[in-house]
Amino acid sequence: MSDVNYQDKIPNNVDLHQDRRLQRALEEWLPNYLDWWMEMGPEGFQRDDIYLRTAVSVDADGWAKFGHVKMPDYRWGIFLNPKDPDRKIHFGDHIGEAAWDQVPGEHRTALRRLIVTQGDTEPASVEQQRLLGQVCPSLYDLRNLFQVNVEEGRHLWAMVYLLHTYFGRDGREEAEAMLERRSGNADHPRILGAFNAPIDDWMSFFCFTTFTDRDGKYQLRALAESGFDPLARTTQFMLTEEAHHMFVGQTGVARILKRTAEMMKNRGGDVRGQGGIPLDMIQKWVNLWYSLSVDLFGGEDSSNAALFFGSSLKGRDREAELTEHTGLNETYKLTRFDANGRESIDEIPLRRAMNEVLRDAYIEDCEKVVKSWNRTLADEGCESRLYLPNRRFHRAQGIYSEARFDATGRWLSDAEWEDRKGEWLPTQEDLAYVKGLMYAVTKPGEFAHWIAPPARGINNQSVEFDYAKFDASSFHAPRT
């Protein structure tokens, strides 16, 4: 089951042709998906040939091939890691049972909710980024944007396959609904807040792929532990593709920092005067997207988190490496604040804190990312450093959402917050300035002035490689 069958209309390694009913249902969903892609996918580039990678197996080595392809012709498909017939459930209340090949009836609603929530994020990010190609800083970056987009589309297919296969009519209706919701739509928004936030500039895109896709990494890791084996095998392969999305974000921010640090050495350090992005603005974008992404883990004290873990549906990050897997005899300490800012420590059952346990792992990972960015600044001789804001900062979910905190986690009154929030988050003037820097650079090997070139190209190609070949009728006339 490692190789992908490309003979079928829908590429897969799940022997789809053996289930004619399911195959017909997914083939009926395909045109609706393509209609959504043409309406809400990358605008203005559907006829162009983009240098993309396509999965051809789920083996760790040699799993993808590269070549120029038009995005509507991309072979989205359904790929699961090979099945381990001896796999056992290793956490929660079902420890020691054989992993489930079918949905346990008592967990049907909770499992469907997990799959729908994960699935809804995939088309949402494509919608958020649909206009970014028109102001790409280079063909290299344009290609990376579209690689992220097509793989998010494939991740939607992964969740839709589970819904169609295991949830009957309810699953089919949920799959349709994922094509009907729209990021930022007032009447039919996406399920999670960060996936309704606008992405109008490449600084936001790089922060999104750094922080929000990294949330995706930890959600997928937790689901890859699931006792429901098809979900675990699906998310294991999704993690292979997710790694590139985070690479795009982390290296993208690093390249902006490199260019900014270079500009700080000129004209008395006047970065704005040179058309660059100053460090204080970069920090504000980090604060915004990191805090939006921290929210995605949900409430610190959560009965749903306890349910998902106890039901053996969603584990912890690298659950198998832990020594205790029931979460029944441990507690977690939470710091709470009352309406006057007085601090207290609350100890809650560990199962109810599973969102926070996963958030801890995420924050530790993000701290490593910021350290790598600070090494970039140090290498350029810049003494300034970036930081992560406190997890309490700018929260809309959980126990910190009803209070205000500065970037260090200090409690603020509402008046203090309103007076000072522009110190930590982008102002309208900041947003307008960064958006004003965005323009398209479409000559191979050339880059916008506010970002440095990458150290190397994609798949052993040069940085000057023609990563996008525009259709003769395309409006993407090269300019710098």
C-alpha positions as MATLAB code, in Angstrom:
seq = 'MSDVNYQDKIPNNVDLHQDRRLQRALEEWLPNYLDWWMEMGPEGFQRDDIYLRTAVSVDADGWAKFGHVKMPDYRWGIFLNPKDPDRKIHFGDHIGEAAWDQVPGEHRTALRRLIVTQGDTEPASVEQQRLLGQVCPSLYDLRNLFQVNVEEGRHLWAMVYLLHTYFGRDGREEAEAMLERRSGNADHPRILGAFNAPIDDWMSFFCFTTFTDRDGKYQLRALAESGFDPLARTTQFMLTEEAHHMFVGQTGVARILKRTAEMMKNRGGDVRGQGGIPLDMIQKWVNLWYSLSVDLFGGEDSSNAALFFGSSLKGRDREAELTEHTGLNETYKLTRFDANGRESIDEIPLRRAMNEVLRDAYIEDCEKVVKSWNRTLADEGCESRLYLPNRRFHRAQGIYSEARFDATGRWLSDAEWEDRKGEWLPTQEDLAYVKGLMYAVTKPGEFAHWIAPPARGINNQSVEFDYAKFDASSFHAPRT';
ca = [
       0.000    0.000    0.000;
       3.016    2.327   -0.188;
       2.719    3.124   -3.908;
      -0.008    5.390   -5.233;
      -2.384    4.246   -7.970;
      -2.522    6.993  -10.609;
      -4.694    5.000  -12.994;
      -7.893    5.926  -11.146;
      -9.615    9.279  -11.514;
      -8.753    9.911   -7.872;
      -5.144    8.854   -7.091;
      -5.047    6.645   -4.001;
      -3.308    3.835   -2.166;
      -6.477    2.542   -0.477;
      -7.740    0.313   -3.320;
     -10.593    2.689   -4.006;
     -11.640    0.730   -7.099;
     -12.716   -2.149   -4.862;
     -15.470   -0.031   -3.271;
     -17.558    1.176   -6.206;
     -20.086    2.996   -4.026;
     -17.404    5.006   -2.283;
     -15.573    5.618   -5.536;
     -18.713    7.019   -7.162;
     -19.445    9.225   -4.140;
     -15.943   10.730   -4.189;
     -16.017   11.140   -7.959;
     -19.245   13.095   -7.533;
     -17.546   15.267   -4.898;
     -14.557   15.918   -7.192;
     -16.259   18.413   -9.569;
     -17.587   20.373   -6.601;
     -14.069   20.484   -5.204;
     -12.690   21.709   -8.533;
     -15.395   24.379   -8.695;
     -14.325   25.518   -5.218;
     -10.659   25.489   -6.262;
     -11.335   27.618   -9.342;
     -13.434   30.081   -7.329;
     -11.409   30.274   -4.122;
      -7.963   28.962   -5.040;
      -5.016   31.065   -6.296;
      -6.531   33.806   -8.416;
      -5.024   34.503  -11.821;
      -2.628   31.556  -12.066;
      -4.787   28.582  -12.995;
      -3.462   28.367  -16.579;
       0.213   28.629  -15.623;
       2.701   25.780  -15.254;
       4.103   25.650  -11.710;
       7.029   23.504  -10.567;
       5.249   21.319   -8.003;
       5.931   18.075   -6.181;
       3.317   15.339   -6.310;
       3.145   12.370   -3.953;
       3.755    9.039   -5.699;
       4.186    6.865   -2.575;
       4.103    7.112    1.205;
       7.585    5.718    1.710;
       9.943    7.897    3.711;
      12.402    8.129    0.802;
      11.521    9.094   -2.729;
       7.867    9.742   -1.991;
       7.403   12.636   -4.437;
       8.175   13.616   -8.009;
       8.703   17.178   -9.281;
       7.584   18.794  -12.503;
       5.698   21.694  -14.044;
       1.926   21.257  -13.831;
      -1.157   23.458  -14.021;
      -2.729   23.595  -10.584;
      -6.249   22.495  -11.670;
      -4.566   19.394  -13.155;
      -2.706   18.577   -9.944;
      -3.362   14.981   -8.903;
      -4.912   15.388   -5.483;
      -5.513   12.059   -3.872;
      -5.976    9.829   -0.839;
      -2.846    8.440    0.794;
      -2.593    6.513    4.075;
       0.501    5.107    5.716;
       0.672    1.291    5.519;
      -1.445   -0.554    8.062;
       0.177   -2.310   11.014;
      -2.091   -5.328   11.660;
      -0.747   -5.674   15.195;
      -1.220   -2.041   16.235;
      -2.693   -1.559   19.705;
      -4.289    1.498   21.314;
      -1.717    2.883   23.745;
      -3.476    5.642   25.710;
      -6.783    6.568   27.312;
      -9.469    4.189   28.497;
      -8.924    1.670   25.678;
      -5.246    0.884   26.295;
      -4.339   -2.572   25.044;
      -7.279   -2.973   22.657;
      -6.651   -3.549   18.971;
      -6.722   -0.279   17.020;
     -10.150    0.329   15.508;
     -10.717   -0.142   11.778;
     -14.307    1.092   12.137;
     -15.793    3.953   14.126;
     -16.879    2.871   17.620;
     -20.523    3.828   17.933;
     -20.121    5.509   21.314;
     -17.376    7.773   19.934;
     -18.919    8.548   16.575;
     -19.930   12.165   17.273;
     -16.656   13.132   18.952;
     -14.555   11.540   16.224;
     -16.527   13.225   13.467;
     -16.061   16.564   15.218;
     -12.289   16.084   15.325;
     -12.122   15.198   11.625;
     -14.372   18.053   10.528;
     -12.459   20.622   12.582;
      -9.142   19.473   11.135;
     -10.546   19.246    7.621;
     -12.052   22.736    7.724;
      -8.647   24.335    8.275;
      -7.285   23.019    4.969;
      -9.481   24.888    2.445;
      -9.571   27.880    4.787;
      -5.846   28.559    4.399;
      -6.121   28.346    0.608;
      -8.888   30.945    0.711;
      -6.874   33.216    2.984;
      -3.896   33.155    0.595;
      -5.697   33.255   -2.752;
      -4.515   36.757   -3.787;
      -0.922   36.575   -2.557;
       0.438   35.299   -5.860;
      -0.339   38.654   -7.443;
       2.290   40.314   -5.228;
       4.846   37.486   -5.062;
       8.376   38.592   -4.089;
       9.904   36.040   -6.509;
       9.099   32.992   -8.613;
      10.730   30.871   -5.910;
       8.262   32.203   -3.337;
       5.340   31.971   -5.768;
       6.066   28.304   -6.282;
       6.297   27.690   -2.526;
       2.958   29.412   -1.976;
       1.288   27.211   -4.562;
       2.940   24.050   -3.215;
       1.457   24.856    0.177;
      -1.913   25.528   -1.442;
      -2.168   22.277   -3.415;
      -1.079   20.237   -0.405;
      -3.666   21.910    1.798;
      -6.146   20.876   -0.877;
      -4.903   17.302   -0.661;
      -5.224   17.381    3.119;
      -8.861   18.339    2.634;
      -9.215   15.237    0.457;
      -7.700   13.159    3.264;
     -10.401   14.247    5.716;
     -13.181   13.997    3.144;
     -12.189   10.402    2.428;
     -12.620    9.565    6.129;
     -15.986   11.321    6.286;
     -17.315    9.566    3.167;
     -15.950    6.165    4.116;
     -16.878    5.929    7.777;
     -19.709    8.370    8.523;
     -22.380    7.718    5.910;
     -24.842   10.474    5.102;
     -23.632   12.687    7.959;
     -20.092   12.450    6.620;
     -21.149   13.347    3.079;
     -23.036   16.385    4.354;
     -20.029   17.503    6.396;
     -17.814   17.133    3.319;
     -20.156   19.355    1.322;
     -20.232   21.939    4.118;
     -16.438   22.271    3.967;
     -16.801   23.559    0.415;
     -19.557   25.973    1.431;
     -17.931   27.791    4.344;
     -15.623   30.686    3.465;
     -12.717   32.203    5.358;
     -13.752   35.533    6.861;
     -17.361   35.283    5.683;
     -19.675   36.909    8.218;
     -22.492   34.405    7.641;
     -20.543   31.196    6.921;
     -17.062   31.545    8.430;
     -14.503   28.828    8.926;
     -14.719   26.998   12.256;
     -11.509   28.276   13.910;
     -10.658   31.943   14.419;
      -7.154   32.097   12.941;
      -8.506   30.728    9.663;
     -10.793   33.715    9.247;
      -8.011   36.299    9.631;
      -6.972   38.069    6.408;
      -3.566   37.362    4.846;
      -2.900   40.401    2.667;
       0.896   40.447    2.703;
       3.794   38.010    2.585;
       4.952   38.811    6.091;
       1.607   37.436    7.261;
       1.958   34.400    5.002;
       5.390   33.548    6.380;
       4.172   33.992    9.968;
       1.081   31.907    9.215;
       3.117   29.041    7.791;
       5.556   29.304   10.695;
       3.058   29.448   13.536;
      -0.358   28.323   12.298;
       0.950   25.410   10.256;
       3.065   24.488   13.286;
      -0.174   24.270   15.270;
      -1.289   21.921   12.502;
       1.823   19.836   13.090;
       0.920   19.303   16.745;
      -2.748   18.655   16.061;
      -1.761   16.072   13.445;
       0.765   14.501   15.814;
      -1.949   14.124   18.445;
      -4.363   12.627   15.902;
      -1.628   10.308   14.589;
      -1.802    8.599   18.002;
      -5.541    7.952   17.598;
      -7.071    4.580   18.351;
      -9.066    5.018   15.119;
      -6.471    3.548   12.788;
      -7.515    5.157    9.463;
      -7.240    8.624   11.052;
      -3.840    7.811   12.548;
      -2.492    6.520    9.231;
      -3.890    9.471    7.295;
      -2.386   12.112    9.567;
       0.983   10.347    9.666;
       1.383   11.000    5.946;
      -0.018   14.525    6.187;
       2.841   15.332    8.567;
       5.310   14.542    5.779;
       3.864   17.356    3.671;
       3.291   19.722    6.600;
       7.044   19.913    7.227;
       7.554   21.858    3.996;
       4.899   24.410    4.937;
       6.734   25.247    8.156;
      10.039   25.396    6.274;
       8.544   27.981    3.912;
       7.455   30.142    6.831;
      10.540   29.854    9.007;
      13.008   30.489    6.172;
      10.799   33.239    4.736;
      10.910   35.231    7.965;
      14.661   34.551    8.241;
      15.197   35.997    4.754;
      13.250   39.136    5.670;
      15.327   39.477    8.847;
      18.529   39.112    6.832;
      17.517   41.890    4.450;
      16.319   44.115    7.299;
      19.596   43.619    9.189;
      21.523   44.509    6.030;
      19.494   47.708    5.675;
      20.124   48.602    9.326;
      23.791   48.990    8.454;
      22.961   51.693    5.889;
      21.571   55.239    6.095;
      21.843   55.381    9.841;
      19.681   52.301   10.251;
      16.627   53.840    8.539;
      14.970   50.651    7.290;
      11.717   52.329    6.288;
      13.612   54.870    4.240;
      15.056   51.982    2.243;
      11.692   50.282    1.754;
      12.342   47.456    4.198;
      10.364   45.998    7.086;
      11.710   47.292   10.440;
      12.312   44.833   13.257;
       9.621   46.350   15.468;
       7.051   45.656   12.737;
       8.306   42.116   12.252;
       7.883   41.611   15.995;
       4.280   42.822   15.794;
       3.519   40.289   13.043;
       5.114   37.561   15.156;
       2.978   38.625   18.134;
      -0.201   38.598   16.059;
       0.142   35.259   14.310;
       1.691   33.472   17.263;
      -1.152   34.542   19.571;
      -3.797   33.613   16.992;
      -2.158   30.211   16.652;
      -1.826   29.644   20.411;
      -5.609   30.067   20.566;
      -6.099   27.140   18.179;
      -5.317   24.620   20.903;
      -8.542   25.534   22.713;
      -9.296   26.128   26.375;
      -6.783   25.332   29.092;
      -9.418   23.538   31.187;
     -11.462   21.496   28.739;
     -13.986   18.712   29.202;
     -13.774   18.037   25.449;
     -10.015   17.511   25.683;
     -10.613   15.051   28.523;
     -13.242   13.260   26.419;
     -11.005   12.997   23.356;
      -8.083   11.637   25.385;
     -10.128    9.315   27.576;
     -11.885    7.929   24.499;
      -8.483    7.173   22.935;
      -9.303    9.431   19.981;
      -6.585   12.088   20.366;
      -3.338   11.588   22.239;
      -0.450   13.817   23.219;
       2.600   14.768   21.227;
       4.710   11.601   20.870;
       2.484    9.738   23.289;
       4.463    6.516   22.846;
       7.560    8.145   24.361;
       5.769    8.961   27.631;
       5.784    6.652   30.646;
       2.146    7.006   31.755;
      -0.763    6.887   29.323;
      -4.028    7.152   31.277;
      -3.751   10.699   32.647;
      -5.876    9.643   35.617;
      -3.589   10.178   38.589;
      -1.845   13.410   37.600;
      -2.738   17.088   37.741;
      -1.733   20.248   35.887;
      -1.184   23.678   37.458;
      -2.882   26.640   35.781;
      -2.270   30.302   36.575;
      -5.562   32.197   36.772;
      -6.423   35.897   37.252;
      -9.529   37.415   38.770;
     -11.275   40.563   37.511;
      -8.829   42.746   39.453;
      -5.705   41.024   38.171;
      -5.014   38.994   41.284;
      -3.105   35.811   40.447;
      -3.845   32.323   41.792;
      -2.769   28.768   41.024;
      -5.404   26.200   40.144;
      -4.646   22.481   39.982;
      -6.865   20.532   37.577;
      -6.998   16.866   36.486;
      -4.443   16.210   33.746;
      -7.030   14.924   31.294;
      -8.820   18.268   31.403;
      -5.495   19.980   30.636;
      -4.626   18.004   27.492;
      -4.995   21.108   25.302;
      -2.467   22.859   27.502;
      -0.099   19.886   27.438;
      -0.107   20.015   23.634;
       0.269   23.812   23.739;
       3.352   23.387   25.951;
       5.021   21.232   23.298;
       4.069   23.756   20.614;
       5.480   26.709   22.546;
       8.754   24.884   23.150;
       9.024   24.271   19.393;
       8.234   27.918   18.576;
      10.941   29.060   20.991;
      13.456   27.079   18.932;
      12.238   28.841   15.788;
      12.747   32.284   17.325;
      16.233   31.263   18.466;
      17.069   30.378   14.868;
      15.805   33.794   13.706;
      17.924   35.499   16.339;
      20.964   33.609   15.064;
      20.243   35.130   11.652;
      20.257   38.595   13.217;
      23.458   37.825   15.116;
      25.152   36.553   11.960;
      24.399   39.921   10.350;
      25.910   41.786   13.291;
      22.528   42.992   14.567;
      22.180   43.268   18.360;
      18.363   43.380   18.407;
      16.431   40.170   19.041;
      12.917   38.847   18.494;
      10.904   37.154   21.244;
       7.718   35.159   21.698;
       4.960   36.954   23.594;
       3.593   35.285   26.701;
       0.898   32.659   26.112;
      -1.601   34.929   27.914;
      -1.144   37.727   25.383;
      -3.996   38.574   22.958;
      -6.114   35.516   23.634;
      -9.668   34.994   22.394;
     -10.063   31.457   23.753;
      -9.637   29.948   27.197;
      -9.125   31.325   30.683;
      -7.137   34.361   29.532;
      -9.621   35.555   26.930;
     -11.663   37.748   29.287;
      -8.659   39.730   30.544;
      -5.904   41.778   28.918;
      -2.174   41.113   29.170;
       0.899   42.743   27.703;
       3.466   40.771   25.707;
       5.279   39.738   28.908;
       2.066   38.308   30.393;
       1.438   41.170   32.846;
      -2.233   41.831   33.570;
      -3.593   45.125   32.167;
      -6.779   47.056   32.673;
      -8.982   47.474   29.604;
      -7.973   51.135   29.408;
      -4.256   50.283   29.497;
      -4.755   47.713   26.765;
      -6.590   50.117   24.473;
      -3.939   52.756   25.071;
      -0.947   50.489   24.435;
      -2.016   47.622   22.126;
      -0.362   49.338   19.171;
       2.986   48.678   20.853;
       2.523   44.940   20.354;
       0.105   44.429   17.467;
       0.085   45.869   13.933;
      -1.707   49.203   13.678;
      -3.646   50.226   10.595;
      -0.642   52.327    9.612;
       1.667   49.326   10.003;
      -0.624   47.150    7.909;
      -0.860   49.786    5.196;
       2.917   50.254    5.135;
       3.731   46.542    4.780;
       0.971   45.993    2.236;
       2.374   48.938    0.280;
       5.712   47.111   -0.038;
       4.108   44.182   -1.810;
       4.643   43.976   -5.574;
       5.129   41.130   -8.027;
       8.598   40.042   -9.093;
       8.286   37.455  -11.847;
      11.708   37.282  -13.484;
      13.638   34.115  -12.583;
      16.327   34.781  -10.001;
      15.098   38.252   -9.020;
      13.597   39.177   -5.647;
      11.664   42.025   -4.064;
      13.948   44.485   -2.305;
      12.569   43.730    1.203;
      13.556   40.026    1.245;
      16.860   38.220    0.720;
      17.196   35.305   -1.743;
      17.192   31.769   -0.281;
      20.436   29.929    0.277;
      19.476   27.279   -2.292;
      16.727   26.398   -4.719;
      14.122   23.636   -4.696;
      14.895   19.991   -5.454;
      18.522   20.756   -6.349;
      17.462   23.402   -8.835;
      19.169   26.790   -8.830;
      17.632   29.881   -7.281;
      17.401   31.239  -10.865;
      15.331   28.269  -12.049;
      12.069   29.065  -13.867;
       9.696   27.896  -11.126;
       6.634   29.254  -12.966;
       6.022   29.266  -16.694;
       3.266   31.679  -17.547;
       0.640   30.993  -20.166;
       0.932   33.170  -23.261;
      -2.367   34.870  -22.403;
      -1.405   35.405  -18.746;
      -1.394   38.928  -17.324;
       1.740   38.227  -15.281;
       4.093   40.404  -17.263;
       7.555   40.189  -15.664;
       8.616   43.334  -13.848;
      10.870   44.239  -10.940;
];
